């Protein structure tokens, strides 16, 4: 147990920091428990070193599946908001309200793809520490990180 007055572990950057991670990008959200070097050495010692890559890939895939599932649940909240809105209008306006909600989600996707992600997570450089100025239209965005874009979009919609 930690003693009161004990110094925090070195390398801690705040409440949202991922232990053992030096990155602060959204990719840090998917860097959970990984095989330690001692675990890798133990597997290699037992002749199972070939499983290290498979285990790590399985962990990454499970992380991505969880994030996609969570994003889908958040995005499906749009259906609940649509039903709430439909319940507040007259029957003749139901189709209009549902179309409006659908177009809102489409407009949110386009705007978040074009500028939203770049403003929120683009590299803040060029004398502007407040807002990002890269990754517009997801140009230069790593293909393996589209899951994180979808997760953030679900909240933006």
Buried (B, 14 or more C-beta within 10 A) or exposed (E): EEEEEEEEEEEEEEEEBBEEBEEEEBBBBBBEEEBEEEEBEEBEEEEEEEBBEEBEEEBBEEBBEEBBEEBEEBBEEBEEEBEEBBEEEEEEEBEEBBEEBEEBBEEBBEBBBEBBBBBBBBEBEEEEEEEBBBBBEBEEBEEEBBBBBBBBBBEBB
